[in-house]
Amino acid sequence: MALLAGKSGVVVGASSGIGHAAAMLFAEEGAQVAVVARRREKLEDLVAAIEGEGGTAFAIQADVTTMADHARIVAETVAAFGRLDFAFNNAGTIGNFVPMLEQSEADWDRTVSTNLKAVWLSVRAQAAQMRVQGGGAIVNTSSWLAIGALPGSTVYSASKAGLDGLLRPAALELAASGIRINNINPGGIDTEMTREAFRHDAAVLDAFGRAHPIGRMGTPRETAELACFLLSDRAANVTGQAILVDGGYTIAGQRTT
């Protein structure tokens, strides 16, 4: 049986990368999906692709940094599908990926607003609806940089570490309402955001991929597979966990390359 058969949910940050792959996968696994992002054209292309494969989806253009838009996302999803069984909060920004002394207060505010505050707003709106229904499942996209580091990652790492910190008390608070919440923490995933972080330098990207014990970066689809499992009933005993999907990159110890 399909993992998400009969379920309805939302993918926030669906226009590219992991979010795009997740929306396609969730629909393949039987879900009705509301796809959310800022770029209307990208969303419409995604909806067309899902419907072309026999799935059900609709687009919601929104600014995830505003509380009002999160309430609207939930309301429109429930109006379309009748309920909100799951949510995948994937919207994020790499920010200004330069050394800390070259970053500005505005850089901090933009990155933390998108990567941390927006997820807090998402979870609050989603959980309020799920509590009324009697339960649901939420997955947020964090990062290996919540526990690791690269030159230039100070603000990004702080925002993702905050997201992992938010996770654990949220899981405790929501469990009694039948709501599970987990984070996925991707390592090097071959997305536009990763390429942007490395300034689209092919040699550096290749070396980064080879530094993973599996010998390559991961794919958006592989990452989406973990999110799909965590949102399904097969993960009914999993909550409050930040799970690395990183090809072994964050394993500590000596490296020969």
C-alpha positions as a Python dict, from the first residue, in 0.01 Angstrom:
ca = {
    (1, 'M'): (0, 0, 0),
    (2, 'A'): (123, 351, -80),
    (3, 'L'): (282, 523, 220),
    (4, 'L'): (54, 829, 215),
    (5, 'A'): (-259, 676, 63),
    (6, 'G'): (-569, 872, 155),
    (7, 'K'): (-376, 1150, 327),
    (8, 'S'): (-382, 1523, 253),
    (9, 'G'): (-101, 1762, 326),
    (10, 'V'): (116, 2055, 239),
    (11, 'V'): (473, 2101, 118),
    (12, 'V'): (607, 2445, 209),
    (13, 'G'): (901, 2544, -10),
    (14, 'A'): (803, 2320, -300),
    (15, 'S'): (926, 2509, -604),
    (16, 'S'): (1270, 2346, -633),
    (17, 'G'): (1518, 2100, -487),
    (18, 'I'): (1408, 1876, -200),
    (19, 'G'): (1061, 2034, -178),
    (20, 'H'): (990, 1974, -546),
    (21, 'A'): (1106, 1613, -520),
    (22, 'A'): (898, 1563, -206),
    (23, 'A'): (579, 1697, -361),
    (24, 'M'): (620, 1462, -656),
    (25, 'L'): (696, 1165, -429),
    (26, 'F'): (412, 1232, -185),
    (27, 'A'): (165, 1243, -474),
    (28, 'E'): (308, 917, -609),
    (29, 'E'): (257, 768, -263),
    (30, 'G'): (-113, 850, -272),
    (31, 'A'): (-137, 1192, -107),
    (32, 'Q'): (-328, 1501, -210),
    (33, 'V'): (-75, 1782, -191),
    (34, 'A'): (-92, 2160, -156),
    (35, 'V'): (239, 2303, -281),
    (36, 'V'): (358, 2636, -140),
    (37, 'A'): (628, 2880, -249),
    (38, 'R'): (681, 3239, -360),
    (39, 'R'): (722, 3166, -730),
    (40, 'R'): (382, 3113, -890),
    (41, 'E'): (514, 2993, -1227),
    (42, 'K'): (729, 2723, -1065),
    (43, 'L'): (434, 2605, -859),
    (44, 'E'): (206, 2584, -1159),
    (45, 'D'): (466, 2377, -1344),
    (46, 'L'): (489, 2145, -1041),
    (47, 'V'): (112, 2104, -1018),
    (48, 'A'): (100, 2022, -1389),
    (49, 'A'): (373, 1760, -1344),
    (50, 'I'): (191, 1598, -1050),
    (51, 'E'): (-142, 1595, -1232),
    (52, 'G'): (31, 1460, -1543),
    (53, 'E'): (128, 1156, -1336),
    (54, 'G'): (-228, 1111, -1212),
    (55, 'G'): (-184, 1288, -878),
    (56, 'T'): (-382, 1561, -706),
    (57, 'A'): (-229, 1898, -621),
    (58, 'F'): (-291, 2270, -613),
    (59, 'A'): (-69, 2574, -569),
    (60, 'I'): (-59, 2835, -294),
    (61, 'Q'): (165, 3136, -348),
    (62, 'A'): (274, 3271, -11),
    (63, 'D'): (537, 3455, 191),
    (64, 'V'): (640, 3209, 461),
    (65, 'T'): (782, 3481, 685),
    (66, 'T'): (433, 3619, 763),
    (67, 'M'): (191, 3475, 1018),
    (68, 'A'): (-115, 3564, 810),
    (69, 'D'): (8, 3360, 514),
    (70, 'H'): (56, 3051, 730),
    (71, 'A'): (-302, 3073, 852),
    (72, 'R'): (-413, 3111, 490),
    (73, 'I'): (-206, 2811, 377),
    (74, 'V'): (-375, 2587, 632),
    (75, 'A'): (-721, 2728, 561),
    (76, 'E'): (-689, 2682, 184),
    (77, 'T'): (-556, 2328, 223),
    (78, 'V'): (-842, 2228, 453),
    (79, 'A'): (-1095, 2395, 223),
    (80, 'A'): (-961, 2194, -72),
    (81, 'F'): (-901, 1858, 95),
    (82, 'G'): (-1113, 1858, 411),
    (83, 'R'): (-823, 1807, 652),
    (84, 'L'): (-448, 1845, 704),
    (85, 'D'): (-285, 1511, 778),
    (86, 'F'): (77, 1608, 722),
    (87, 'A'): (308, 1901, 658),
    (88, 'F'): (661, 1919, 520),
    (89, 'N'): (824, 2252, 604),
    (90, 'N'): (1110, 2279, 359),
    (91, 'A'): (1135, 2650, 277),
    (92, 'G'): (1477, 2795, 349),
    (93, 'T'): (1759, 3016, 235),
    (94, 'I'): (2136, 2972, 231),
    (95, 'G'): (2166, 3342, 314),
    (96, 'N'): (2486, 3536, 257),
    (97, 'F'): (2733, 3248, 281),
    (98, 'V'): (3046, 3447, 358),
    (99, 'P'): (3269, 3483, 668),
    (100, 'M'): (3094, 3626, 973),
    (101, 'L'): (3286, 3956, 967),
    (102, 'E'): (3153, 4015, 616),
    (103, 'Q'): (2792, 3951, 714),
    (104, 'S'): (2547, 4219, 817),
    (105, 'E'): (2266, 4248, 1067),
    (106, 'A'): (2028, 4235, 771),
    (107, 'D'): (2187, 3906, 661),
    (108, 'W'): (2117, 3763, 1006),
    (109, 'D'): (1758, 3886, 1011),
    (110, 'R'): (1672, 3752, 665),
    (111, 'T'): (1822, 3408, 722),
    (112, 'V'): (1685, 3354, 1071),
    (113, 'S'): (1343, 3484, 966),
    (114, 'T'): (1320, 3234, 680),
    (115, 'N'): (1492, 2931, 832),
    (116, 'L'): (1373, 2949, 1192),
    (117, 'K'): (1091, 3195, 1255),
    (118, 'A'): (899, 3085, 945),
    (119, 'V'): (911, 2720, 1056),
    (120, 'W'): (789, 2818, 1402),
    (121, 'L'): (498, 2999, 1236),
    (122, 'S'): (432, 2698, 1010),
    (123, 'V'): (427, 2449, 1293),
    (124, 'R'): (196, 2663, 1507),
    (125, 'A'): (-61, 2700, 1229),
    (126, 'Q'): (-39, 2336, 1122),
    (127, 'A'): (-52, 2192, 1472),
    (128, 'A'): (-355, 2401, 1564),
    (129, 'Q'): (-548, 2238, 1279),
    (130, 'M'): (-412, 1890, 1349),
    (131, 'R'): (-508, 1915, 1716),
    (132, 'V'): (-871, 1980, 1619),
    (133, 'Q'): (-863, 1677, 1389),
    (134, 'G'): (-704, 1449, 1649),
    (135, 'G'): (-352, 1421, 1510),
    (136, 'G'): (-108, 1452, 1223),
    (137, 'A'): (260, 1451, 1133),
    (138, 'I'): (507, 1731, 1064),
    (139, 'V'): (858, 1717, 919),
    (140, 'N'): (1093, 2015, 893),
    (141, 'T'): (1409, 2043, 685),
    (142, 'S'): (1708, 2124, 905),
    (143, 'S'): (2070, 2060, 799),
    (144, 'W'): (2391, 1879, 888),
    (145, 'L'): (2520, 2232, 948),
    (146, 'A'): (2311, 2242, 1265),
    (147, 'I'): (2591, 2032, 1416),
    (148, 'G'): (2868, 2095, 1161),
    (149, 'A'): (3036, 2395, 1005),
    (150, 'L'): (3177, 2543, 689),
    (151, 'P'): (3346, 2881, 647),
    (152, 'G'): (3058, 3120, 586),
    (153, 'S'): (2792, 2913, 763),
    (154, 'T'): (2766, 3109, 1089),
    (155, 'V'): (2415, 3248, 1037),
    (156, 'Y'): (2287, 2945, 845),
    (157, 'S'): (2424, 2705, 1108),
    (158, 'A'): (2271, 2911, 1388),
    (159, 'S'): (1931, 2911, 1219),
    (160, 'K'): (1934, 2534, 1168),
    (161, 'A'): (2065, 2462, 1518),
    (162, 'G'): (1774, 2671, 1645),
    (163, 'L'): (1538, 2459, 1438),
    (164, 'D'): (1670, 2142, 1602),
    (165, 'G'): (1632, 2311, 1940),
    (166, 'L'): (1271, 2399, 1862),
    (167, 'L'): (1197, 2040, 1765),
    (168, 'R'): (1234, 1865, 2098),
    (169, 'P'): (1001, 2073, 2319),
    (170, 'A'): (754, 2091, 2031),
    (171, 'A'): (745, 1711, 2018),
    (172, 'L'): (675, 1695, 2391),
    (173, 'E'): (399, 1955, 2370),
    (174, 'L'): (226, 1806, 2066),
    (175, 'A'): (243, 1435, 2147),
    (176, 'A'): (-68, 1441, 2367),
    (177, 'S'): (-264, 1575, 2068),
    (178, 'G'): (-152, 1286, 1849),
    (179, 'I'): (91, 1503, 1651),
    (180, 'R'): (439, 1380, 1565),
    (181, 'I'): (715, 1618, 1459),
    (182, 'N'): (1063, 1537, 1329),
    (183, 'N'): (1346, 1707, 1140),
    (184, 'I'): (1550, 1574, 853),
    (185, 'N'): (1908, 1702, 839),
    (186, 'P'): (2045, 1672, 486),
    (187, 'G'): (2417, 1663, 422),
    (188, 'G'): (2551, 1753, 80),
    (189, 'I'): (2249, 1729, -151),
    (190, 'D'): (2280, 1820, -517),
    (191, 'T'): (2047, 2120, -524),
    (192, 'E'): (2066, 2477, -644),
    (193, 'M'): (2113, 2591, -284),
    (194, 'T'): (2421, 2369, -243),
    (195, 'R'): (2564, 2489, -573),
    (196, 'E'): (2502, 2848, -466),
    (197, 'A'): (2682, 2794, -136),
    (198, 'F'): (2990, 2680, -329),
    (199, 'R'): (2961, 2961, -583),
    (200, 'H'): (2887, 2708, -860),
    (201, 'D'): (3254, 2603, -857),
    (202, 'A'): (3248, 2263, -1030),
    (203, 'A'): (3584, 2151, -889),
    (204, 'V'): (3486, 2239, -533),
    (205, 'L'): (3147, 2072, -570),
    (206, 'D'): (3310, 1758, -705),
    (207, 'A'): (3556, 1746, -416),
    (208, 'F'): (3272, 1801, -168),
    (209, 'G'): (3080, 1511, -316),
    (210, 'R'): (3382, 1280, -306),
    (211, 'A'): (3440, 1372, 60),
    (212, 'H'): (3117, 1190, 148),
    (213, 'P'): (3188, 827, 249),
    (214, 'I'): (2942, 708, -16),
    (215, 'G'): (3149, 898, -273),
    (216, 'R'): (2892, 1151, -388),
    (217, 'M'): (2634, 1404, -279),
    (218, 'G'): (2282, 1285, -219),
    (219, 'T'): (1984, 1356, -441),
    (220, 'P'): (1666, 1549, -357),
    (221, 'R'): (1461, 1233, -416),
    (222, 'E'): (1667, 1032, -166),
    (223, 'T'): (1611, 1304, 92),
    (224, 'A'): (1239, 1320, 19),
    (225, 'E'): (1213, 945, 78),
    (226, 'L'): (1305, 995, 445),
    (227, 'A'): (1052, 1276, 484),
    (228, 'C'): (786, 1055, 326),
    (229, 'F'): (853, 772, 570),
    (230, 'L'): (845, 1005, 871),
    (231, 'L'): (511, 1148, 760),
    (232, 'S'): (361, 803, 712),
    (233, 'D'): (195, 581, 970),
    (234, 'R'): (495, 347, 949),
    (235, 'A'): (684, 601, 1161),
    (236, 'A'): (412, 609, 1428),
    (237, 'N'): (667, 565, 1709),
    (238, 'V'): (910, 833, 1587),
    (239, 'T'): (889, 1188, 1716),
    (240, 'G'): (1128, 1458, 1833),
    (241, 'Q'): (1414, 1326, 1620),
    (242, 'A'): (1659, 1517, 1399),
    (243, 'I'): (1777, 1255, 1150),
    (244, 'L'): (2083, 1297, 932),
    (245, 'V'): (2057, 1197, 566),
    (246, 'D'): (2415, 1275, 470),
    (247, 'G'): (2589, 977, 313),
    (248, 'G'): (2802, 953, 627),
    (249, 'Y'): (2953, 1299, 582),
    (250, 'T'): (2924, 1403, 946),
    (251, 'I'): (3086, 1088, 1088),
    (252, 'A'): (3386, 1209, 1285),
    (253, 'G'): (3735, 1065, 1245),
    (254, 'Q'): (4030, 1046, 1012),
    (255, 'R'): (3977, 1076, 638),
    (256, 'T'): (4212, 946, 373),
    (257, 'T'): (4075, 1201, 125),
}
